[in-house]
Amino acid sequence: MSAQTILIICYLLLAVLVLLSLKHSSLARPFKLALVVITSAFYMVTWFHISGLLGWASPDPMPDTFRVHWIHIEEPNKAQGDAGTIYYWVSALDDANLMSSPPRAHRIPWTIDAAEAAQDAKNRLDAGELLNGRISHNVLDGEKPGDEEPPAGKGQTPEGHDHERPAFEFTTVAPPTLPEKTVPIQ
């Protein structure tokens, strides 16, 4: 069952509960009618606006290893005060380098190094390569810098920790090897 279906069921259950409570309450009829109309309006507004949320980038940090499906780079715009963002559409990989999650959009803040790496990976995707990626924290002793969680919507690095910003490494995925097929005799 999808998250959208669960949300619809929750709103319907809420509407039924409001109707049942209004049926047995001693409130005036116009007030009851107004509550029914308001509940229905909230349901309709939510229904038409939830579809816009489906494409937003996740506030969760990117997985350490992932399959890259697509990359979108938004350059900084000083005139509008936009610092720039890089969007990655990725699926998490398990220990066997198989996709273990559906694709999700993630965003990271724009930097020159991140934009160059993203553009190189995007060019490789345009050329038809399958790419896996991994986050490299550029640490030699094997420990990740800091145990802080990144704030929601801010990408991989908390504000003021630019020296800890992760770098991305992309590798080409070999095409799948399929067993030989025999032609049936007719």
Summary of the structure (lengths in Angstrom):
residues: 186
radius of gyration: 24.1
end to end distance: 44.6
largest distance: 81.4
contacts: 415
relative contact order: 0.12
helix: 34%
strand: 22%
